[in-house]
Amino acid sequence: MATHLLRPTALVRDDQLVEGEGVLIEAGRITAVGAGLVGDTEEQLEGTLLPGAIDLQVNGAGGRSVEEASAVALETVAETVRAGGATAFLPTLITAPFDSLLEQVSAVAAWCQDYDGPGARPLGMHVEGPFLEVPGAHDAQHFVDPSPERVVALLEAAAGTLRLVTLAPARAGAVEATARLKDAGVCVSIGHASSTTNFGACVEAGADLATHLFNTMGGLHHRDDGVAARSLDEVRLSACLIADGHHVGDSMLRNAWRILGPERAVLVTDSVAAAAQPDGEYLLGGLKVRKSGGTVRTPEGALAGSTLVMRDAVDHAQRVIPELSPSDLARLTAGNPARLLADSSRGAIAPGMRAEFSLLTSSGLEAL
């Protein structure tokens, strides 16, 4: 088969920024990385080559929502995610009546398994609810406990595509659900929680992530180590951050980064239908939300996801965290998400890995 050589200005390899090296590609895989490589075709790239960004939380984008669960809507979302700089993502479903949620899960699973379009690659799905405690923009009347029967039903509906589940540790059965989901190869994330009851037990059972750190977790207090503080303190947990200047203030984003470091921090968009769209009304979980001034809010004024694409998140993080390096960004957007999903084929530029890249240029992040 023909080989193709990428010659970027620089690239991140083994957590180091290197110049003067190329990436040789054959049949969609990286076959070699280094200097002096020759391909059947070659391409010069002005910018820093990173492993393809993976967005773990995408509720919608481009005017469409994942909850629509139709091929047309999901294809629009995937194409918007890719146009925003990420090469792969987890379509994310939020709280709904449980039977309705299972129908959505089944439909999104079928699409994930069949999709071969030009958009970002769906790596499976993230189910954020209904095993939650704090509503945010979710409908609390549909919250339920993660009983063994519900966990099995969720796994069966997802047909092997369930990759991430957010749950509140204080819900009855959360510890057992965490263990069951981990056994099934699902990453479990702690989120939408105010109580620290069973927090440590869920971590012991296998939880290894915190969903949108600080948001729907209560505040930080120097004598009350709530969910956010425990998530920062627990070295076995990575944590997702929404870097838009609204969900997390800039000084708190810097503080979180300096605690989590490149080993534990993850950038996500938590985007909704309003991402990459003009101001106006959109739907989220059947609720009308409004985009205005760079935020999406419920009629009561609560934040309801973000307007971000990954390029925006990277731009904001670079502006407010001066020490953030290209190798750090590779970890935050690709290496850590791939690790959490146990995906050994993505997240690094190395022989044998998938040839999926994001390019960091003076104009921002773009997916190749």
ZINOR-V831633 format. One record per backbone hydrogen bond with DSSP energy under -1.0 kcal/mol. CO is the residue of the C=O (numbers start at 1). NH is the residue of the N-H. If there is no record, write none. Layout:
# ZINOR-V831633
co=CO nh=NH
co=CO nh=NH
This chain:
# ZINOR-V831633
co=3 nh=41
co=4 nh=25
co=5 nh=43
co=6 nh=23
co=7 nh=45
co=10 nh=49
co=11 nh=18
co=13 nh=16
co=16 nh=13
co=18 nh=11
co=22 nh=34
co=23 nh=6
co=24 nh=31
co=24 nh=32
co=25 nh=4
co=26 nh=29
co=28 nh=355
co=29 nh=26
co=30 nh=352
co=32 nh=24
co=34 nh=22
co=41 nh=5
co=43 nh=7
co=45 nh=9
co=45 nh=47
co=47 nh=9
co=47 nh=10
co=48 nh=360
co=49 nh=12
co=50 nh=358
co=53 nh=87
co=53 nh=88
co=55 nh=90
co=57 nh=270
co=58 nh=92
co=59 nh=66
co=61 nh=64
co=64 nh=61
co=65 nh=68
co=66 nh=69
co=70 nh=74
co=71 nh=75
co=72 nh=76
co=73 nh=77
co=74 nh=78
co=75 nh=79
co=76 nh=80
co=77 nh=81
co=78 nh=82
co=78 nh=120
co=79 nh=83
co=80 nh=84
co=81 nh=86
co=82 nh=85
co=84 nh=311
co=87 nh=121
co=88 nh=55
co=89 nh=123
co=90 nh=58
co=91 nh=126
co=93 nh=128
co=97 nh=101
co=98 nh=102
co=99 nh=103
co=100 nh=104
co=101 nh=105
co=102 nh=106
co=103 nh=107
co=104 nh=108
co=105 nh=109
co=106 nh=110
co=107 nh=111
co=108 nh=112
co=109 nh=113
co=110 nh=114
co=111 nh=115
co=121 nh=89
co=125 nh=163
co=125 nh=164
co=126 nh=93
co=127 nh=166
co=130 nh=132
co=130 nh=144
co=131 nh=168
co=135 nh=138
co=139 nh=142
co=140 nh=143
co=145 nh=147
co=147 nh=151
co=148 nh=152
co=149 nh=153
co=150 nh=154
co=151 nh=155
co=152 nh=156
co=153 nh=157
co=154 nh=158
co=155 nh=159
co=158 nh=161
co=161 nh=125
co=163 nh=187
co=164 nh=127
co=165 nh=189
co=167 nh=191
co=168 nh=171
co=171 nh=174
co=173 nh=177
co=174 nh=178
co=175 nh=179
co=176 nh=180
co=177 nh=181
co=178 nh=182
co=179 nh=183
co=180 nh=184
co=181 nh=186
co=182 nh=185
co=187 nh=165
co=188 nh=208
co=189 nh=167
co=190 nh=211
co=192 nh=133
co=192 nh=134
co=196 nh=199
co=198 nh=202
co=199 nh=203
co=200 nh=204
co=201 nh=205
co=202 nh=207
co=203 nh=206
co=208 nh=238
co=209 nh=190
co=210 nh=240
co=212 nh=215
co=214 nh=217
co=216 nh=193
co=224 nh=226
co=226 nh=230
co=227 nh=231
co=228 nh=232
co=229 nh=233
co=230 nh=234
co=234 nh=237
co=239 nh=266
co=240 nh=213
co=241 nh=268
co=242 nh=244
co=249 nh=253
co=250 nh=254
co=251 nh=255
co=252 nh=256
co=253 nh=257
co=254 nh=258
co=255 nh=259
co=256 nh=260
co=257 nh=261
co=261 nh=264
co=261 nh=265
co=264 nh=239
co=266 nh=241
co=270 nh=306
co=271 nh=59
co=272 nh=275
co=273 nh=63
co=274 nh=277
co=275 nh=62
co=280 nh=291
co=282 nh=289
co=284 nh=287
co=287 nh=284
co=289 nh=282
co=290 nh=297
co=291 nh=280
co=292 nh=295
co=295 nh=292
co=296 nh=304
co=297 nh=290
co=298 nh=301
co=302 nh=298
co=306 nh=272
co=309 nh=313
co=310 nh=314
co=311 nh=315
co=312 nh=316
co=313 nh=317
co=314 nh=318
co=315 nh=319
co=316 nh=320
co=317 nh=321
co=321 nh=324
co=325 nh=329
co=326 nh=330
co=327 nh=331
co=328 nh=332
co=329 nh=333
co=330 nh=334
co=330 nh=335
co=331 nh=336
co=332 nh=267
co=333 nh=54
co=334 nh=338
co=335 nh=339
co=336 nh=340
co=337 nh=341
co=338 nh=343
co=339 nh=342
co=343 nh=346
co=345 nh=354
co=350 nh=353
co=353 nh=30
co=354 nh=356
co=356 nh=52
co=357 nh=368
co=358 nh=50
co=359 nh=366
co=360 nh=48
co=361 nh=364
co=364 nh=361
co=366 nh=359
